[in-house]
Amino acid sequence: MPIHNYHTAIVTGAANGIGAASVRMLCTAGLNVLSIDKDVDALSKLKDETGCQIMVMDLQKTDQIYERLESYQCDVLINNAGLAHDLSAGFLGATPSQVDEMLTVNVSAAVHVIRALLPSMITRKSGHIIEMGSVASLYALGLPVYSATKGAIHSLSRALRIELNGTKIRHTEICPGRTSTSFFQSAFPDKKARSSFVDQIRNLDPEDIAAAINFALSAPLHVNVSTIELTPVDQAPGARVISK
């Protein structure tokens, strides 16, 4: 039996990492899943593995989002697509086009995907939206552009829950800490810098995030799990401890 008799789900940024783990979780739970990404090869492998449907799309093309998604009726949306460019380079280190890509994929695309799919949820008075946030939206981690994009998702999630009040649509923001995914390839293109950052601690696995999503989806329908923050046991984001 699918989770709460939900039958259909859409996952963006589905080809790898948290997105792919979420697709596997939803397919195992019995949902029909549409996986969206621009990585054709990885999507094809995911389809062969899970039986999901796939849609190759560049989420920076806003017109395509509406043209291709407005006709879908989905019970669950996992708004997972996101990226970061060279976090070790600092605020001025990324190129203007890299900054634009982070803003477009992490924020604009997320907003437009919701707007394309939300009307049918409102009509049916049913649905669950999962936003992929980050601990970078909750704490000052020194990643200005990336943190700004995830801060926008955090504000969107809180405000949208107010607007959706009374529609029976649930909305959950997932805020993971360090997670072992291909995210770090673009976030730290320098191999030495990446290794120095990623190998410091035992990171979360994508399946840990998918399990948190499953928890939120599986809560009784009168319960909205608003925000889940999860980090590796050795990561404690926030201010430095003051030496005594």
C-alpha positions in Angstrom: 0.0 0.0 0.0 1.5 3.4 -1.0 2.2 5.9 1.8 -1.3 7.3 2.8 -2.6 5.9 -0.5 -0.5 8.5 -2.4 -0.1 7.2 -5.9 2.1 9.6 -7.8 5.3 11.6 -7.1 7.6 13.9 -8.9 11.3 14.3 -7.9 13.5 17.0 -9.3 17.3 16.7 -9.3 16.5 13.0 -9.4 19.5 11.5 -11.2 21.9 11.2 -8.4 22.4 11.5 -4.6 19.4 12.5 -2.5 17.1 12.7 -5.5 17.9 9.2 -6.6 17.6 7.8 -3.1 14.2 9.5 -2.8 13.1 7.9 -6.1 14.1 4.5 -4.8 12.3 5.0 -1.5 9.1 6.2 -3.2 9.2 3.3 -5.8 9.7 0.8 -2.9 6.7 2.4 -1.2 4.6 1.7 -4.3 4.3 5.1 -5.8 4.5 5.9 -9.5 7.5 8.3 -9.7 8.4 10.8 -12.4 12.1 11.6 -12.1 13.3 14.9 -13.5 16.9 15.8 -14.3 19.1 17.0 -17.2 21.5 14.0 -16.8 20.2 11.6 -19.5 22.5 8.7 -18.8 21.9 8.7 -15.0 18.2 9.0 -15.4 18.2 6.0 -17.8 20.1 3.9 -15.3 17.6 5.0 -12.5 14.7 4.0 -14.7 16.2 0.6 -15.4 16.8 0.1 -11.7 13.5 1.3 -10.2 11.0 1.3 -13.0 10.3 5.1 -12.6 9.3 7.4 -15.4 11.8 9.9 -16.5 11.7 13.4 -17.9 14.9 15.1 -19.2 14.6 18.8 -18.5 16.8 21.8 -17.8 15.0 23.6 -14.9 16.6 26.9 -15.9 14.1 26.9 -18.8 11.1 28.3 -17.0 8.7 28.0 -20.0 9.4 24.2 -20.1 8.5 23.8 -16.4 5.0 25.1 -17.1 4.6 23.5 -20.5 5.6 20.1 -19.3 4.3 19.9 -15.7 1.1 21.8 -15.5 -0.9 18.8 -16.9 0.5 16.5 -14.2 -1.4 15.6 -11.1 1.0 14.5 -8.4 0.4 13.6 -4.8 4.0 14.1 -3.7 6.5 16.7 -4.9 10.1 16.5 -3.8 11.7 19.7 -4.9 15.3 18.6 -4.6 17.2 20.1 -7.6 20.1 22.3 -6.4 23.8 23.0 -6.8 26.7 25.1 -5.6 29.8 26.4 -7.4 33.2 26.5 -5.8 32.3 27.3 -2.2 35.9 27.5 -1.2 36.4 30.5 -3.6 34.4 32.8 -1.4 31.7 35.3 -2.3 33.7 36.9 -5.2 35.2 33.7 -6.5 32.3 32.3 -8.5 31.7 33.7 -12.0 28.5 35.8 -12.6 27.1 32.9 -14.7 27.7 30.5 -11.8 26.0 32.8 -9.4 23.0 33.1 -11.8 22.8 29.3 -12.1 22.7 28.8 -8.3 20.0 31.4 -8.0 18.0 30.0 -10.9 18.2 26.3 -10.1 18.1 26.6 -6.3 15.4 29.3 -6.0 13.5 30.3 -9.2 13.1 26.7 -10.5 11.8 25.5 -7.1 9.2 28.3 -7.1 8.1 27.6 -10.6 7.8 23.8 -10.2 5.5 24.4 -7.2 3.4 26.9 -9.1 3.0 24.5 -12.0 1.9 21.6 -9.8 0.1 23.3 -6.9 -3.3 24.1 -8.7 -4.2 20.4 -9.1 -3.3 19.7 -5.4 -5.5 22.6 -4.3 -8.4 21.3 -6.4 -8.1 17.8 -4.9 -7.4 19.2 -1.4 -4.5 16.7 -1.1 -0.8 16.6 -1.5 2.6 16.9 0.1 5.4 19.2 -0.9 8.9 18.4 0.3 11.5 21.2 -0.1 15.2 20.4 0.1 16.7 23.1 2.3 20.0 23.0 4.1 21.5 23.7 7.5 23.1 26.6 5.5 19.7 28.3 5.7 19.6 28.1 9.5 23.2 28.9 10.5 25.9 31.3 9.3 28.3 29.0 7.6 30.2 31.5 5.5 28.7 30.4 2.1 27.0 33.6 1.1 25.4 32.9 -2.3 24.5 29.2 -1.5 23.2 30.2 1.9 21.2 32.9 0.4 19.5 30.5 -2.0 18.7 28.0 0.8 17.6 30.9 3.0 15.1 31.8 0.3 13.8 28.2 0.4 13.5 28.4 4.2 11.4 31.6 3.9 9.3 30.2 1.1 8.5 27.1 3.1 7.4 29.0 6.1 5.3 31.5 4.1 3.8 28.9 1.8 2.5 26.9 4.8 0.5 29.9 5.8 -1.0 30.4 2.4 -1.8 26.7 2.1 -3.5 26.6 5.5 -7.0 25.1 5.0 -6.1 23.3 1.7 -5.1 20.0 3.5 -1.8 20.2 1.6 1.2 19.4 3.7 4.6 21.1 3.3 7.9 19.9 4.8 11.4 21.5 4.6 14.3 19.1 5.0 17.5 20.7 6.2 20.4 18.3 5.9 24.0 18.8 6.9 26.9 17.3 5.1 25.8 14.5 2.9 27.9 12.3 0.6 26.7 13.1 -2.9 28.1 14.4 -6.2 27.1 17.9 -4.9 30.7 18.3 -3.7 32.1 17.9 -7.2 31.0 21.4 -8.3 30.9 22.8 -4.7 34.6 22.0 -4.4 36.1 21.5 -7.9 39.6 21.5 -6.4 40.2 17.8 -5.4 42.5 18.7 -2.5 40.0 21.3 -1.1 37.2 18.8 -1.6 39.0 16.0 0.2 40.0 18.3 3.1 36.3 19.3 3.6 34.4 16.1 2.8 36.8 13.6 4.5 36.8 15.4 7.9 33.9 13.5 9.3 31.5 10.6 8.5 28.9 12.3 6.4 25.2 11.5 6.0 24.2 9.2 3.2 21.5 10.1 0.7 19.5 7.2 2.1 19.4 9.0 5.5 17.7 12.0 3.9 15.3 9.7 2.0 14.4 8.1 5.4 13.6 11.5 6.8 11.4 12.3 3.9 9.6 8.9 4.4 9.1 9.9 8.0 7.4 13.2 7.1 5.3 11.6 4.4 4.2 8.8 6.7 3.0 11.0 9.5 -0.7 10.9 10.1 -2.5 13.1 7.6 -3.6 15.5 10.3 0.1 16.0 11.2 2.4 18.3 9.2 6.1 17.8 9.9 7.2 21.3 9.1 11.0 21.2 9.3 13.5 18.4 9.8 17.1 19.3 10.5 19.6 16.4 10.4 23.3 16.4 10.5 26.2 13.9 10.9 26.8 13.2 14.6 30.2 15.0 14.3 28.7 18.1 12.7 27.3 20.8 14.9 26.7 23.9 12.8 26.5 27.2 14.7 28.8 29.6 16.5 32.2 28.5 17.7 32.6 27.3 21.3 34.3 30.0 23.4 37.5 28.7 25.0 37.6 29.2 28.8 
